[in-house]
Amino acid sequence: MFMKLTIKILSILFFLTAAKAQVKDTLYSISADAGIGYSRYLTTLQFKDLNKNGVSGTLRLMWHPEHLLSIGVETGYQYLYSIKSEIYSDEFGTSSISASMISVPLLFVASMIIFPKTLPNFELNGGGGVYFLFNHGELYESSIESSVFSLGYHFGASYLAPVNDNLSIGGEIKYFYMSKLQDSNLLFQILFSYKMITW
């Protein structure tokens, strides 16, 4: 009788301890990631004065469950191109012409650690969503503004080294495709990740 009671008590204590340890090791978190860097517009447009180099950045909110797959949303600012040139007409004479386009995406993101044992800080990410495209142009002292949206997708790879329990710093390379333009944007950026909530 005493032996059976002792075994039952020990069994209960064992399962409670195991459950407590499991809860402690199972961490969920929500992180805010921000990046900024160099972008290159990939297009078939051929203009002499077309500038396809610029500065772009991303902002995303990610939910990290206990498994290796994380999901979230991403937005940011993407510099696509600008052009400045001189034109001449018999009626108006010589004038400078300028045009530029930027993109503000709203994208679903899924990221995954592919090699958790050998490369735990390396992640692949991708997804799709909407790109809001904003155009600005100036010709003969007149300004033109227009906007349009495009569906598209993106994918990338990032490496984040932890600084402390909440902050990580690293780098990321991302490829963005916009179906409306049938063009894409390549981004190399410094990335910061901060765990806002952990439970």
C-alpha positions as CSV (number, residue, x, y, z in Angstrom):
1,M,0.0,0.0,0.0
2,F,2.7,2.5,1.0
3,M,4.8,1.5,-2.0
4,K,1.9,2.1,-4.4
5,L,1.2,5.5,-2.9
6,T,4.9,6.5,-3.1
7,I,5.0,5.5,-6.8
8,K,1.9,7.5,-7.5
9,I,3.2,10.6,-5.7
10,L,6.6,10.3,-7.5
11,S,4.8,9.8,-10.8
12,I,2.7,12.9,-10.3
13,L,5.7,15.0,-9.3
14,F,7.6,13.7,-12.3
15,F,4.8,14.8,-14.7
16,L,4.4,18.1,-13.1
17,T,8.1,18.8,-13.3
18,A,8.3,17.7,-16.9
19,A,5.2,19.9,-17.8
20,K,6.8,22.9,-16.0
21,A,10.1,22.4,-17.9
22,Q,8.2,22.1,-21.2
23,V,6.3,25.3,-20.6
24,K,9.5,27.1,-19.7
25,D,11.3,26.0,-22.8
26,T,8.3,26.7,-25.1
27,L,8.6,30.4,-26.1
28,Y,6.4,32.4,-28.4
29,S,7.4,35.9,-29.5
30,I,6.4,38.8,-31.6
31,S,9.3,40.7,-33.2
32,A,9.6,44.0,-35.1
33,D,12.2,44.0,-37.9
34,A,13.6,47.0,-39.6
35,G,16.1,47.3,-42.4
36,I,17.7,49.8,-44.7
37,G,20.2,49.5,-47.5
38,Y,21.0,49.7,-51.2
39,S,18.5,48.7,-53.9
40,R,18.9,48.1,-57.6
41,Y,15.9,48.3,-60.0
42,L,16.0,45.5,-62.5
43,T,14.2,46.5,-65.7
44,T,14.4,46.3,-69.5
45,L,13.9,50.0,-69.8
46,Q,16.7,51.6,-71.7
47,F,17.2,55.3,-71.1
48,K,20.5,57.1,-71.1
49,D,19.9,59.0,-67.9
50,L,17.9,56.4,-66.0
51,N,19.1,56.0,-62.4
52,K,18.2,52.5,-61.1
53,N,20.2,52.8,-57.8
54,G,18.8,54.0,-54.6
55,V,18.1,53.6,-50.9
56,S,15.2,51.4,-49.7
57,G,14.0,49.8,-46.5
58,T,11.6,47.4,-44.9
59,L,9.5,47.2,-41.8
60,R,7.8,43.9,-40.7
61,L,6.0,42.4,-37.8
62,M,6.6,38.7,-37.2
63,W,5.0,36.0,-35.0
64,H,7.5,33.3,-34.0
65,P,5.7,30.1,-32.6
66,E,7.6,27.2,-31.1
67,H,8.3,25.6,-34.5
68,L,10.7,26.8,-37.2
69,L,8.1,28.6,-39.4
70,S,7.2,32.2,-38.6
71,I,4.6,34.4,-40.2
72,G,3.9,38.1,-40.4
73,V,3.4,41.3,-42.5
74,E,5.8,43.6,-44.2
75,T,5.8,47.1,-45.6
76,G,8.5,49.7,-46.3
77,Y,9.8,52.1,-48.9
78,Q,11.3,51.0,-52.2
79,Y,13.1,53.4,-54.5
80,L,12.7,52.1,-58.1
81,Y,14.1,54.7,-60.5
82,S,14.5,58.3,-61.4
83,I,15.4,60.1,-64.7
84,K,16.5,63.6,-65.5
85,S,17.1,64.8,-69.0
86,E,16.7,67.8,-71.3
87,I,14.2,68.0,-74.2
88,Y,13.6,70.6,-76.9
89,S,10.6,71.6,-78.9
90,D,10.1,74.4,-81.4
91,E,7.0,75.6,-79.6
92,F,8.3,75.7,-76.0
93,G,12.1,75.6,-76.3
94,T,14.4,73.7,-74.1
95,S,13.2,72.3,-70.8
96,S,14.3,69.8,-68.2
97,I,12.3,66.6,-67.7
98,S,12.3,64.5,-64.6
99,A,10.4,61.4,-63.5
100,S,10.6,59.0,-60.6
101,M,8.8,56.0,-59.1
102,I,8.7,54.5,-55.7
103,S,6.8,51.6,-54.2
104,V,5.2,51.0,-50.8
105,P,4.4,47.3,-50.4
106,L,2.0,45.5,-48.2
107,L,3.1,41.9,-48.1
108,F,2.4,38.6,-46.3
109,V,5.7,37.0,-45.1
110,A,6.5,33.5,-44.1
111,S,10.1,32.7,-42.9
112,M,11.8,29.5,-41.9
113,I,15.1,28.4,-40.3
114,I,16.3,25.7,-42.8
115,F,19.3,24.5,-40.8
116,P,18.4,24.8,-37.1
117,K,21.4,23.0,-35.8
118,T,24.2,24.2,-38.1
119,L,22.9,27.7,-39.0
120,P,20.2,28.7,-36.4
121,N,20.5,32.4,-37.3
122,F,19.9,31.9,-41.1
123,E,16.4,32.2,-42.4
124,L,14.7,32.1,-45.8
125,N,11.5,34.1,-46.3
126,G,9.0,34.8,-49.0
127,G,5.4,35.6,-49.7
128,G,3.1,37.9,-51.8
129,G,0.8,40.8,-51.6
130,V,0.2,44.3,-53.1
131,Y,2.6,47.0,-54.2
132,F,1.4,50.6,-54.3
133,L,3.4,52.5,-57.0
134,F,3.7,56.2,-56.9
135,N,4.9,58.3,-59.9
136,H,6.1,61.8,-59.9
137,G,7.1,63.8,-63.0
138,E,8.0,67.4,-64.0
139,L,7.9,68.9,-67.5
140,Y,7.9,72.5,-68.6
141,E,7.3,73.6,-64.9
142,S,4.3,71.4,-64.6
143,S,4.1,68.5,-62.1
144,I,2.3,65.2,-62.7
145,E,1.4,62.8,-59.9
146,S,-0.1,59.3,-60.4
147,S,-0.5,56.1,-58.5
148,V,-1.4,52.5,-59.2
149,F,-1.3,49.2,-57.4
150,S,0.2,45.9,-58.5
151,L,0.2,42.3,-57.3
152,G,3.5,40.7,-56.8
153,Y,5.7,38.5,-54.7
154,H,9.0,38.5,-52.9
155,F,11.6,36.2,-51.4
156,G,14.9,36.6,-49.5
157,A,17.5,35.3,-47.1
158,S,18.6,36.9,-43.8
159,Y,21.2,36.2,-41.2
160,L,20.7,37.7,-37.7
161,A,23.3,37.5,-34.9
162,P,21.9,38.0,-31.4
163,V,23.2,40.9,-29.4
164,N,21.2,40.1,-26.3
165,D,18.0,38.3,-25.5
166,N,15.8,40.7,-27.4
167,L,18.0,42.4,-30.0
168,S,19.6,40.8,-33.1
169,I,21.5,42.5,-35.9
170,G,22.5,41.2,-39.3
171,G,22.0,41.4,-43.1
172,E,19.4,40.5,-45.6
173,I,19.1,40.2,-49.4
174,K,15.6,40.5,-50.9
175,Y,14.0,40.2,-54.4
176,F,10.7,41.9,-55.1
177,Y,8.7,41.3,-58.3
178,M,5.8,43.7,-59.4
179,S,3.5,42.1,-62.0
180,K,2.1,45.5,-63.3
181,L,5.6,46.6,-64.3
182,Q,6.9,43.2,-65.1
183,D,10.0,44.5,-63.3
184,S,11.7,43.8,-60.0
185,N,13.8,45.3,-57.3
186,L,16.8,43.8,-55.5
187,L,17.7,45.0,-52.0
188,F,20.8,44.5,-49.9
189,Q,20.1,45.8,-46.4
190,I,21.3,45.9,-42.8
191,L,18.6,44.3,-40.6
192,F,17.6,44.9,-37.0
193,S,15.2,42.6,-35.1
194,Y,13.7,43.3,-31.7
195,K,11.5,40.9,-29.7
196,M,8.7,43.1,-28.4
197,I,6.7,40.4,-26.6
198,T,7.8,36.9,-25.4
199,W,5.6,34.4,-23.6
